[in-house]
Amino acid sequence: MKITAQAFVEMKGEKSIAMLTAYTCPVARSLEQAGIPILLVGDTVGMVEMGFDSTRHVTIEHMEYHVGAVRRGAPDTHVIGDLPYMTDSHPEIALASARRLMAAGADSVKLEGPKLDVIAELTRHGIPVIGHTGLTPQTAKSFARVGRTDADAQRIKDEALAIQNAGAFMLVLEHIPYDLARQITAMLEIPVIGIGAGPDCDGQVLVINDALGLGDYWPPFSKQYAHVTKTVLEVAKDFAKEVESREFPNNIIQLTGSGH
């Protein structure tokens, strides 16, 4: 059964929340079958699936396509649609963009940074919002950990509180010191989901390609539960070998009425 935004808020301090990204129908279907309660259709799709060197190249049309694919694969799971770069630059633009993602199948939207007027406008129109602070890839100059100085840590704390007070029902903290994440998690009334933010958050999110070991680089704060890239390589080699030797398709069971 799909979990609502308010139900996630009520999970804070009661149950740790597991979140994974998803971009395709078959992966989303598997994640729903595994019981993952919330799926993020992140703009990370641009880097891990589309080959871009930045999430800034992702468009709202890209996100609509992938939100729709994930919704069809996981009809009973809460799906978040990421607002891509510059589609939330102004409340009116953000509202139009968010409505497009909701129409494509999202249950909520996520945006980066302390865009308080945007969050307030979206929630005023009944669109549940997830905030994101710490490292914000759409505008970051590097992927180094942030919040390491007292001033930067205070900035992130202030942003987190302001994002909550603007109406967000959940917050993602990315690549910040563990103790800072612990303090923010304790300070807020909404659930905090960490990525590279230590074990004391209310939940954790991983990019599905990182978890699968699909790709050629993974962030140091991620974990590879499998190494699917190696499997793809082995499958492709085996297939090519069998085609060359004409073993395939002679080694599969022929269906009734198939060719002679």
Phi, psi and omega per residue, in radians:
M1 nan 2.378 -3.096
K2 -1.151 2.320 -3.134
I3 -1.612 2.328 -3.111
T4 -1.472 2.927 3.102
A5 -1.025 -0.790 -3.122
Q6 -1.124 -0.637 3.115
A7 -1.127 -0.620 3.073
F8 -1.144 -0.697 3.096
V9 -1.041 -0.712 -3.116
E10 -1.235 -0.275 3.106
M11 -1.373 -0.256 -3.102
K12 -1.005 2.217 3.139
G13 1.373 -0.080 -3.109
E14 -1.925 -0.706 -3.076
K15 -2.609 2.287 3.120
S16 -1.230 2.447 -3.028
I17 -1.790 2.165 3.083
A18 -1.722 2.113 3.133
M19 -2.160 2.395 3.027
L20 -2.245 2.658 2.990
T21 -1.389 2.749 3.051
A22 -2.624 2.557 -3.096
Y23 -2.322 -0.272 -3.048
T24 -2.273 2.765 -3.104
C25 -1.083 -0.881 -3.077
P26 -1.145 -0.636 3.098
V27 -1.186 -0.755 3.108
A28 -1.034 -0.699 3.124
R29 -1.066 -0.757 3.126
S30 -1.140 -0.688 -3.129
L31 -1.172 -0.652 3.069
E32 -1.142 -0.750 3.120
Q33 -1.095 -0.516 3.121
A34 -1.368 -0.170 3.111
G35 1.536 0.285 3.070
I36 -1.157 2.137 -2.966
P37 -1.401 -0.292 -3.062
I38 -2.627 2.260 -3.085
L39 -2.027 2.332 3.109
L40 -1.825 2.008 2.982
V41 -1.500 1.549 -2.990
G42 -1.529 2.733 3.051
D43 -1.238 -0.054 2.969
T44 -1.016 -0.316 3.069
V45 -0.921 -0.557 -3.130
G46 -1.089 -0.623 -3.102
M47 -1.595 -0.715 -3.013
V48 -1.567 -0.310 -3.123
E49 -2.100 -0.542 -3.005
M50 -1.811 -0.161 3.053
G51 1.450 0.178 3.080
F52 -1.269 2.761 3.102
D53 -1.603 0.015 -3.133
S54 -2.746 2.670 3.046
T55 -1.267 -0.208 -3.089
R56 -1.177 -0.256 3.142
H57 -1.499 -0.136 -3.093
V58 -1.328 2.378 -3.122
T59 -1.880 2.940 3.096
I60 -1.141 -0.550 3.095
E61 -1.154 -0.703 3.048
H62 -1.013 -0.802 -3.072
M63 -1.174 -0.668 3.083
E64 -1.037 -0.770 -3.135
Y65 -1.026 -0.834 -3.055
H66 -1.341 -0.599 3.044
V67 -1.059 -0.767 3.124
G68 -1.082 -0.714 3.126
A69 -1.108 -0.763 -3.124
V70 -1.196 -0.701 3.107
R71 -1.059 -0.718 3.134
R72 -1.161 -0.553 3.120
G73 -1.402 -0.492 -3.065
A74 -2.309 1.249 -3.048
P75 -1.176 -0.352 -3.057
D76 -1.950 0.374 -3.123
T77 -2.107 2.529 3.090
H78 -1.184 2.158 -3.101
V79 -2.010 2.232 3.084
I80 -1.763 2.347 3.022
G81 -1.843 2.203 3.119
D82 -1.368 2.306 3.015
L83 -1.426 2.036 -3.074
P84 -1.261 2.979 -3.069
Y85 -0.871 2.232 3.077
M86 1.256 0.020 3.069
T87 -1.534 0.017 3.080
D88 -2.247 0.485 -3.039
S89 -1.277 -0.314 -3.123
H90 -2.567 2.548 -3.101
P91 -0.906 -0.735 -3.112
E92 -1.193 -0.721 3.106
I93 -1.132 -0.749 -3.130
A94 -1.112 -0.685 3.137
L95 -1.119 -0.760 3.113
A96 -1.124 -0.712 -3.140
S97 -1.163 -0.783 -3.125
A98 -1.106 -0.689 3.113
R99 -1.101 -0.603 3.096
R100 -1.150 -0.732 3.128
L101 -1.200 -0.670 3.102
M102 -1.132 -0.690 3.107
A103 -1.154 -0.514 3.116
A104 -1.336 -0.271 3.083
G105 2.327 -0.013 -3.131
A106 -1.269 2.618 3.032
D107 -1.707 -0.352 3.123
S108 -2.732 2.975 3.096
V109 -2.223 2.705 3.084
K110 -2.094 2.504 3.063
L111 -2.444 2.701 -3.082
E112 -1.680 2.470 2.993
G113 1.512 3.010 -3.072
P114 -1.474 1.070 3.124
K115 -1.519 1.299 -2.951
L116 -1.171 -0.677 3.123
D117 -1.163 -0.585 3.110
V118 -1.203 -0.821 3.131
I119 -1.023 -0.790 -3.139
A120 -1.081 -0.712 -3.135
E121 -1.165 -0.749 -3.130
L122 -1.144 -0.801 -3.125
T123 -1.163 -0.561 3.098
R124 -1.092 -0.489 3.117
H125 -1.701 0.263 3.028
G126 1.400 0.319 3.128
I127 -1.755 1.994 3.134
P128 -1.150 2.399 -3.031
V129 -2.155 2.406 2.985
I130 -1.929 2.249 3.101
G131 -1.551 2.997 -3.092
H132 -2.700 2.081 3.056
T133 -2.426 -3.056 -2.916
G134 1.551 -2.294 3.019
L135 -1.286 2.156 3.126
T136 -2.065 1.750 -2.966
P137 -1.021 -0.513 -3.096
Q138 -1.105 -0.503 -3.081
T139 -2.117 -0.068 -3.088
A140 -1.198 2.500 3.071
K141 -1.514 -0.332 3.058
S142 -2.659 3.018 3.134
F143 -1.812 0.421 3.100
A144 -1.250 2.688 3.109
R145 -1.049 2.444 3.113
V146 -1.960 2.929 3.127
G147 1.444 0.366 -3.070
R148 -1.498 -0.362 3.060
T149 -1.716 2.799 3.137
D150 -1.038 -0.721 -3.105
A151 -1.157 -0.750 -3.120
D152 -1.219 -0.648 3.092
A153 -1.085 -0.726 3.129
Q154 -1.159 -0.668 3.088
R155 -1.026 -0.784 -3.114
I156 -1.174 -0.695 3.066
K157 -1.036 -0.822 -3.117
D158 -1.101 -0.722 3.125
E159 -1.117 -0.752 -3.123
A160 -1.036 -0.806 -3.135
L161 -1.154 -0.713 -3.134
A162 -1.158 -0.683 3.105
I163 -1.087 -0.755 3.079
Q164 -1.063 -0.844 -3.056
N165 -1.182 -0.394 3.089
A166 -1.321 -0.271 3.054
G167 2.198 0.016 3.124
A168 -1.133 2.535 3.141
F169 -1.737 -0.095 -3.114
M170 -2.768 2.714 -3.132
L171 -2.383 2.334 3.003
V172 -1.699 2.252 3.038
L173 -1.939 2.149 -3.068
E174 -2.061 2.247 2.937
H175 0.875 1.028 3.071
I176 -2.204 2.861 3.113
P177 -0.992 2.498 -3.063
Y178 -1.035 -0.720 -3.097
D179 -1.156 -0.642 3.088
L180 -1.122 -0.745 3.100
A181 -1.092 -0.689 3.115
R182 -1.086 -0.757 3.138
Q183 -1.114 -0.762 -3.125
I184 -1.164 -0.714 3.124
T185 -1.056 -0.727 3.131
A186 -1.227 -0.523 -3.066
M187 -1.336 -0.582 -3.025
L188 -1.562 2.732 3.077
E189 -1.677 -0.200 3.112
I190 -1.744 2.723 -3.138
P191 -1.167 2.458 3.134
V192 -1.957 2.182 -3.136
I193 -1.865 2.191 -3.077
G194 -1.760 2.581 2.926
I195 -2.445 1.883 -3.008
G196 1.208 0.554 -3.081
A197 -2.211 0.263 3.034
G198 1.547 3.117 -2.976
P199 -1.539 -0.050 -2.992
D200 -1.711 0.124 3.056
C201 -1.316 2.982 3.140
D202 -1.355 -0.182 3.112
G203 -2.997 3.123 -3.113
Q204 -2.371 2.585 3.043
V205 -2.233 2.472 3.007
L206 -2.264 2.586 2.954
V207 -1.240 2.242 -3.022
I208 -1.034 -0.622 3.120
N209 -1.133 -0.613 3.076
D210 -1.165 -0.781 -3.137
A211 -1.106 -0.626 -3.133
L212 -1.415 -0.242 -3.030
G213 1.213 0.706 -3.124
L214 -1.886 1.870 -3.082
G215 2.441 -2.957 3.134
D216 -2.143 0.068 3.072
Y217 -2.645 2.424 3.089
W218 -2.345 2.459 3.141
P219 -1.037 2.621 -3.108
P220 -1.129 -0.366 -3.139
F221 -1.606 0.099 3.108
S222 -1.672 2.994 3.079
K223 -2.327 2.407 3.099
Q224 -1.751 1.918 3.134
Y225 -1.476 -0.188 3.081
A226 -2.699 3.109 3.093
H227 -2.341 1.309 -3.011
V228 -1.187 -0.508 3.089
T229 -0.994 -0.724 3.114
K230 -1.133 -0.681 3.116
T231 -1.113 -0.771 3.114
V232 -1.041 -0.768 3.133
L233 -1.062 -0.792 -3.112
E234 -1.159 -0.720 3.124
V235 -1.092 -0.799 -3.124
A236 -1.089 -0.724 3.116
K237 -1.133 -0.770 3.140
D238 -1.092 -0.754 3.139
F239 -1.093 -0.824 -3.127
A240 -1.066 -0.681 -3.139
K241 -1.136 -0.733 -3.117
E242 -1.247 -0.581 3.077
V243 -1.170 -0.750 -3.128
E244 -1.103 -0.658 -3.130
S245 -1.512 -0.074 -3.080
R246 1.147 0.297 3.043
E247 -1.159 -0.702 3.025
F248 -1.686 2.315 0.219
P249 -1.715 0.278 -3.117
N250 -1.202 -0.221 -3.096
N251 -1.747 0.271 3.048
I252 -1.954 2.736 -3.115
I253 -1.306 2.172 3.123
Q254 -1.321 2.433 3.092
L255 -1.412 2.652 3.101
T256 -0.991 2.274 -3.141
G257 1.510 0.065 3.135
S258 -1.399 3.105 -3.064
G259 -1.069 2.784 -3.087
H260 -1.567 nan nan
